[in-house]
Amino acid sequence: FGARLGRSASHIGERKVVVATYLNSARLDWLSLFCSWLCASSVRSFFVLALDEATCTGAAALGCQSSIECVSLKELPMPSAHADQPFFDERGSLSQAAKRNASKRPTNTSPD
């Protein structure tokens, strides 16, 4: 995962920047437009978090001039306690399980 994220970095001026998005295969038409915009903006690579199995295959088939580093949710290193809980539903929205887990996280109560 870390290596793919590193390969997706682009140089903008003196900085190394990662342009990232997430999507599912139903949004590949949007990815085609996004890719064209990135190429016109001189962004040569970007990172896609795929919400389903077909997205990376579809993204590779677009023939984008920018390099696409694509990782599916199944490839992400997740804590074992959450590995069986989907973070996104079939529409690409945050799942109910993820919302419940987020609500259980402690909040920062320091005055800083």
Backbone as JSON Lines, residues from 0, in Angstrom:
{"i":0,"aa":"F","n":[0.83,-1.2,0.0],"ca":[0.0,0.0,0.0],"c":[0.87,1.25,0.0]}
{"i":1,"aa":"G","n":[1.83,1.3,0.89],"ca":[2.7,2.47,0.99],"c":[3.48,2.74,-0.28]}
{"i":2,"aa":"A","n":[3.95,1.66,-0.92],"ca":[4.71,1.82,-2.17],"c":[3.82,2.39,-3.27]}
{"i":3,"aa":"R","n":[2.6,1.92,-3.37],"ca":[1.67,2.45,-4.38],"c":[1.34,3.91,-4.12]}
{"i":4,"aa":"L","n":[1.15,4.23,-2.86],"ca":[0.87,5.62,-2.52],"c":[2.06,6.5,-2.9]}
{"i":5,"aa":"G","n":[3.27,6.03,-2.62],"ca":[4.47,6.78,-2.99],"c":[4.6,6.96,-4.49]}
{"i":6,"aa":"R","n":[4.27,5.92,-5.27],"ca":[4.36,6.02,-6.74],"c":[3.33,6.97,-7.31]}
{"i":7,"aa":"S","n":[2.26,7.23,-6.57],"ca":[1.21,8.11,-7.09],"c":[1.53,9.58,-6.86]}
{"i":8,"aa":"A","n":[2.61,9.87,-6.18],"ca":[2.96,11.27,-5.88],"c":[3.43,11.99,-7.15]}
{"i":9,"aa":"S","n":[3.05,13.26,-7.23],"ca":[3.48,14.15,-8.32],"c":[4.25,15.31,-7.7]}
{"i":10,"aa":"H","n":[5.13,15.89,-8.49],"ca":[5.84,17.08,-8.04],"c":[5.1,18.31,-8.55]}
{"i":11,"aa":"I","n":[4.75,19.18,-7.64],"ca":[4.15,20.46,-7.99],"c":[5.04,21.51,-7.34]}
{"i":12,"aa":"G","n":[5.81,22.18,-8.17],"ca":[6.83,23.08,-7.64],"c":[7.87,22.28,-6.89]}
{"i":13,"aa":"E","n":[8.14,22.66,-5.68],"ca":[9.12,21.97,-4.84],"c":[8.49,20.86,-4.0]}
{"i":14,"aa":"R","n":[7.19,20.71,-4.06],"ca":[6.5,19.77,-3.18],"c":[6.1,18.48,-3.88]}
{"i":15,"aa":"K","n":[6.07,17.44,-3.1],"ca":[5.57,16.15,-3.55],"c":[4.13,16.04,-3.06]}
{"i":16,"aa":"V","n":[3.19,15.86,-3.97],"ca":[1.77,15.89,-3.64],"c":[1.11,14.61,-4.14]}
{"i":17,"aa":"V","n":[0.18,14.07,-3.34],"ca":[-0.62,12.92,-3.77],"c":[-2.04,13.4,-4.0]}
{"i":18,"aa":"V","n":[-2.51,13.23,-5.22],"ca":[-3.9,13.49,-5.55],"c":[-4.62,12.16,-5.41]}
{"i":19,"aa":"A","n":[-5.66,12.14,-4.57],"ca":[-6.34,10.88,-4.3],"c":[-7.85,11.05,-4.4]}
{"i":20,"aa":"T","n":[-8.5,9.98,-4.79],"ca":[-9.96,9.95,-4.83],"c":[-10.41,8.53,-4.54]}
{"i":21,"aa":"Y","n":[-11.67,8.35,-4.27],"ca":[-12.23,7.01,-4.13],"c":[-13.44,6.92,-5.05]}
{"i":22,"aa":"L","n":[-13.71,5.74,-5.54],"ca":[-14.87,5.55,-6.39],"c":[-15.17,4.07,-6.57]}
{"i":23,"aa":"N","n":[-16.32,3.82,-7.17],"ca":[-16.69,2.46,-7.53],"c":[-16.85,2.39,-9.05]}
{"i":24,"aa":"S","n":[-17.07,1.2,-9.56],"ca":[-17.1,1.0,-11.01],"c":[-18.24,1.77,-11.68]}
{"i":25,"aa":"A","n":[-19.27,2.13,-10.95],"ca":[-20.37,2.91,-11.53],"c":[-19.93,4.33,-11.86]}
{"i":26,"aa":"R","n":[-18.8,4.77,-11.33],"ca":[-18.31,6.13,-11.55],"c":[-17.1,6.2,-12.47]}
{"i":27,"aa":"L","n":[-16.85,5.19,-13.25],"ca":[-15.68,5.2,-14.15],"c":[-15.79,6.3,-15.2]}
{"i":28,"aa":"D","n":[-17.0,6.68,-15.58],"ca":[-17.16,7.79,-16.53],"c":[-16.62,9.08,-15.9]}
{"i":29,"aa":"W","n":[-16.87,9.27,-14.62],"ca":[-16.34,10.43,-13.92],"c":[-14.82,10.37,-13.87]}
{"i":30,"aa":"L","n":[-14.26,9.17,-13.64],"ca":[-12.81,9.03,-13.57],"c":[-12.16,9.41,-14.89]}
{"i":31,"aa":"S","n":[-12.81,9.11,-15.99],"ca":[-12.29,9.49,-17.3],"c":[-12.17,11.02,-17.42]}
{"i":32,"aa":"L","n":[-13.19,11.74,-16.97],"ca":[-13.15,13.21,-16.99],"c":[-12.1,13.74,-16.02]}
{"i":33,"aa":"F","n":[-12.02,13.15,-14.84],"ca":[-11.05,13.55,-13.83],"c":[-9.63,13.36,-14.36]}
{"i":34,"aa":"C","n":[-9.41,12.25,-15.02],"ca":[-8.1,11.94,-15.58],"c":[-7.72,12.99,-16.63]}
{"i":35,"aa":"S","n":[-8.64,13.35,-17.48],"ca":[-8.38,14.37,-18.5],"c":[-8.03,15.71,-17.86]}
{"i":36,"aa":"W","n":[-8.74,16.06,-16.81],"ca":[-8.47,17.32,-16.11],"c":[-7.09,17.29,-15.47]}
{"i":37,"aa":"L","n":[-6.73,16.15,-14.86],"ca":[-5.41,16.04,-14.24],"c":[-4.3,16.16,-15.27]}
{"i":38,"aa":"C","n":[-4.48,15.52,-16.42],"ca":[-3.47,15.62,-17.48],"c":[-3.31,17.07,-17.93]}
{"i":39,"aa":"A","n":[-4.42,17.77,-18.11],"ca":[-4.38,19.17,-18.53],"c":[-3.72,20.05,-17.46]}
{"i":40,"aa":"S","n":[-3.78,19.59,-16.2],"ca":[-3.19,20.34,-15.08],"c":[-1.76,19.9,-14.78]}
{"i":41,"aa":"S","n":[-1.19,19.08,-15.63],"ca":[0.18,18.57,-15.49],"c":[0.39,17.67,-14.28]}
{"i":42,"aa":"V","n":[-0.68,17.05,-13.8],"ca":[-0.56,16.05,-12.73],"c":[-0.37,14.71,-13.43]}
{"i":43,"aa":"R","n":[0.77,14.11,-13.24],"ca":[1.14,12.91,-14.01],"c":[0.75,11.59,-13.35]}
{"i":44,"aa":"S","n":[0.35,11.62,-12.08],"ca":[-0.07,10.38,-11.43],"c":[-1.02,10.7,-10.29]}
{"i":45,"aa":"F","n":[-1.88,9.73,-9.96],"ca":[-2.81,9.91,-8.86],"c":[-3.21,8.56,-8.28]}
{"i":46,"aa":"F","n":[-3.85,8.61,-7.13],"ca":[-4.19,7.43,-6.35],"c":[-5.69,7.26,-6.31]}
{"i":47,"aa":"V","n":[-6.15,6.02,-6.54],"ca":[-7.57,5.7,-6.49],"c":[-7.8,4.61,-5.45]}
{"i":48,"aa":"L","n":[-8.7,4.86,-4.52],"ca":[-9.15,3.84,-3.59],"c":[-10.43,3.26,-4.17]}
{"i":49,"aa":"A","n":[-10.37,2.01,-4.58],"ca":[-11.5,1.36,-5.26],"c":[-12.44,0.73,-4.25]}
{"i":50,"aa":"L","n":[-13.72,1.03,-4.39],"ca":[-14.71,0.51,-3.46],"c":[-15.24,-0.86,-3.87]}
{"i":51,"aa":"D","n":[-14.93,-1.3,-5.08],"ca":[-15.35,-2.63,-5.52],"c":[-14.24,-3.26,-6.38]}
{"i":52,"aa":"E","n":[-14.37,-4.51,-6.67],"ca":[-13.31,-5.26,-7.36],"c":[-13.12,-4.82,-8.81]}
{"i":53,"aa":"A","n":[-14.16,-4.37,-9.48],"ca":[-14.07,-4.04,-10.9],"c":[-13.44,-2.68,-11.18]}
{"i":54,"aa":"T","n":[-13.33,-1.85,-10.18],"ca":[-12.87,-0.48,-10.4],"c":[-11.44,-0.39,-10.91]}
{"i":55,"aa":"C","n":[-10.51,-1.13,-10.31],"ca":[-9.11,-1.05,-10.75],"c":[-8.95,-1.57,-12.17]}
{"i":56,"aa":"T","n":[-9.66,-2.63,-12.5],"ca":[-9.62,-3.16,-13.86],"c":[-10.15,-2.12,-14.85]}
{"i":57,"aa":"G","n":[-11.28,-1.52,-14.51],"ca":[-11.87,-0.5,-15.37],"c":[-11.01,0.72,-15.49]}
{"i":58,"aa":"A","n":[-10.38,1.13,-14.38],"ca":[-9.51,2.31,-14.4],"c":[-8.31,2.07,-15.32]}
{"i":59,"aa":"A","n":[-7.75,0.87,-15.27],"ca":[-6.59,0.54,-16.11],"c":[-6.97,0.56,-17.59]}
{"i":60,"aa":"A","n":[-8.21,0.19,-17.89],"ca":[-8.66,0.12,-19.28],"c":[-8.97,1.5,-19.88]}
{"i":61,"aa":"L","n":[-9.0,2.53,-19.06],"ca":[-9.32,3.88,-19.57],"c":[-8.25,4.44,-20.49]}
{"i":62,"aa":"G","n":[-7.02,3.99,-20.35],"ca":[-5.93,4.51,-21.18],"c":[-5.57,5.94,-20.8]}
{"i":63,"aa":"C","n":[-5.67,6.25,-19.55],"ca":[-5.37,7.59,-19.04],"c":[-3.89,7.91,-19.25]}
{"i":64,"aa":"Q","n":[-3.6,9.14,-19.63],"ca":[-2.21,9.56,-19.81],"c":[-1.5,9.73,-18.47]}
{"i":65,"aa":"S","n":[-2.26,9.99,-17.42],"ca":[-1.68,10.04,-16.08],"c":[-1.59,8.62,-15.54]}
{"i":66,"aa":"S","n":[-0.6,8.37,-14.73],"ca":[-0.44,7.06,-14.11],"c":[-1.44,6.92,-12.97]}
{"i":67,"aa":"I","n":[-2.17,5.81,-12.95],"ca":[-3.15,5.56,-11.9],"c":[-2.64,4.44,-11.0]}
{"i":68,"aa":"E","n":[-2.5,4.73,-9.73],"ca":[-2.21,3.7,-8.73],"c":[-3.54,3.4,-8.06]}
{"i":69,"aa":"C","n":[-4.0,2.18,-8.2],"ca":[-5.32,1.79,-7.72],"c":[-5.19,0.71,-6.65]}
{"i":70,"aa":"V","n":[-5.88,0.9,-5.54],"ca":[-5.89,-0.07,-4.44],"c":[-7.34,-0.32,-4.05]}
{"i":71,"aa":"S","n":[-7.69,-1.59,-3.91],"ca":[-9.06,-1.92,-3.47],"c":[-9.11,-1.92,-1.95]}
{"i":72,"aa":"L","n":[-10.3,-1.79,-1.41],"ca":[-10.47,-1.81,0.04],"c":[-9.92,-3.09,0.65]}
{"i":73,"aa":"K","n":[-10.01,-4.19,-0.07],"ca":[-9.51,-5.47,0.45],"c":[-8.0,-5.48,0.61]}
{"i":74,"aa":"E","n":[-7.3,-4.62,-0.14],"ca":[-5.84,-4.56,-0.07],"c":[-5.32,-3.64,1.04]}
{"i":75,"aa":"L","n":[-6.2,-2.83,1.61],"ca":[-5.76,-1.9,2.64],"c":[-5.41,-2.64,3.92]}
{"i":76,"aa":"P","n":[-4.35,-2.24,4.57],"ca":[-4.03,-2.86,5.86],"c":[-5.01,-2.35,6.91]}
{"i":77,"aa":"M","n":[-5.84,-3.23,7.4],"ca":[-6.87,-2.86,8.37],"c":[-6.63,-3.59,9.67]}
{"i":78,"aa":"P","n":[-6.97,-2.97,10.8],"ca":[-6.9,-3.7,12.06],"c":[-7.8,-4.92,12.0]}
{"i":79,"aa":"S","n":[-7.36,-6.03,12.53],"ca":[-8.12,-7.27,12.42],"c":[-9.51,-7.16,13.03]}
{"i":80,"aa":"A","n":[-9.7,-6.29,14.0],"ca":[-11.02,-6.15,14.62],"c":[-12.05,-5.59,13.65]}
{"i":81,"aa":"H","n":[-11.6,-4.91,12.6],"ca":[-12.53,-4.29,11.65],"c":[-12.47,-4.91,10.26]}
{"i":82,"aa":"A","n":[-11.69,-5.93,10.08],"ca":[-11.46,-6.49,8.75],"c":[-12.73,-7.04,8.11]}
{"i":83,"aa":"D","n":[-13.66,-7.53,8.9],"ca":[-14.87,-8.12,8.34],"c":[-16.01,-7.12,8.19]}
{"i":84,"aa":"Q","n":[-15.78,-5.85,8.53],"ca":[-16.83,-4.84,8.46],"c":[-16.59,-3.92,7.26]}
{"i":85,"aa":"P","n":[-17.53,-3.84,6.34],"ca":[-17.33,-2.96,5.19],"c":[-17.38,-1.49,5.63]}
{"i":86,"aa":"F","n":[-16.51,-0.67,5.06],"ca":[-16.5,0.75,5.39],"c":[-17.41,1.55,4.47]}
{"i":87,"aa":"F","n":[-17.69,1.01,3.27],"ca":[-18.56,1.7,2.34],"c":[-19.64,0.74,1.88]}
{"i":88,"aa":"D","n":[-20.83,1.25,1.64],"ca":[-21.89,0.41,1.13],"c":[-21.83,0.38,-0.4]}
{"i":89,"aa":"E","n":[-22.79,-0.28,-1.02],"ca":[-22.76,-0.46,-2.47],"c":[-22.91,0.86,-3.24]}
{"i":90,"aa":"R","n":[-23.4,1.91,-2.6],"ca":[-23.54,3.22,-3.25],"c":[-22.31,4.08,-3.05]}
{"i":91,"aa":"G","n":[-21.32,3.58,-2.29],"ca":[-20.12,4.36,-2.04],"c":[-20.24,5.27,-0.83]}
{"i":92,"aa":"S","n":[-21.33,5.13,-0.07],"ca":[-21.52,5.93,1.14],"c":[-20.92,5.2,2.33]}
{"i":93,"aa":"L","n":[-20.59,5.95,3.37],"ca":[-20.05,5.36,4.57],"c":[-21.07,4.37,5.15]}
{"i":94,"aa":"S","n":[-20.65,3.16,5.43],"ca":[-21.56,2.13,5.92],"c":[-22.0,2.42,7.35]}
{"i":95,"aa":"Q","n":[-23.09,1.79,7.75],"ca":[-23.59,1.95,9.11],"c":[-22.56,1.45,10.12]}
{"i":96,"aa":"A","n":[-21.87,0.35,9.81],"ca":[-20.85,-0.18,10.72],"c":[-19.72,0.83,10.91]}
{"i":97,"aa":"A","n":[-19.3,1.47,9.84],"ca":[-18.24,2.47,9.94],"c":[-18.7,3.67,10.75]}
{"i":98,"aa":"K","n":[-19.95,4.07,10.57],"ca":[-20.48,5.19,11.35],"c":[-20.52,4.85,12.84]}
{"i":99,"aa":"R","n":[-20.93,3.62,13.16],"ca":[-20.95,3.2,14.57],"c":[-19.54,3.2,15.15]}
{"i":100,"aa":"N","n":[-18.57,2.68,14.39],"ca":[-17.18,2.65,14.88],"c":[-16.63,4.06,15.07]}
{"i":101,"aa":"A","n":[-16.97,4.96,14.16],"ca":[-16.49,6.33,14.26],"c":[-17.06,7.02,15.5]}
{"i":102,"aa":"S","n":[-18.32,6.72,15.83],"ca":[-18.94,7.35,16.99],"c":[-18.35,6.84,18.3]}
{"i":103,"aa":"K","n":[-17.68,5.68,18.28],"ca":[-17.09,5.12,19.49],"c":[-15.68,5.63,19.75]}
{"i":104,"aa":"R","n":[-15.09,6.29,18.78],"ca":[-13.73,6.8,18.94],"c":[-13.7,7.93,19.96]}
{"i":105,"aa":"P","n":[-12.67,7.96,20.8],"ca":[-12.59,9.07,21.76],"c":[-12.32,10.38,21.04]}
{"i":106,"aa":"T","n":[-12.87,11.43,21.55],"ca":[-12.65,12.75,20.97],"c":[-11.57,13.47,21.77]}
{"i":107,"aa":"N","n":[-10.93,14.4,21.14],"ca":[-9.89,15.18,21.8],"c":[-10.56,16.19,22.71]}
{"i":108,"aa":"T","n":[-10.32,16.08,24.0],"ca":[-10.95,17.0,24.95],"c":[-9.96,18.0,25.52]}
{"i":109,"aa":"S","n":[-8.73,18.02,24.99],"ca":[-7.74,18.96,25.51],"c":[-8.08,20.38,25.05]}
{"i":110,"aa":"P","n":[-7.71,21.39,25.83],"ca":[-8.05,22.77,25.46],"c":[-7.24,23.32,24.3]}
{"i":111,"aa":"D","n":[-6.2,22.6,23.83],"ca":[-5.37,23.1,22.73],"c":[-6.2,23.25,21.51]}
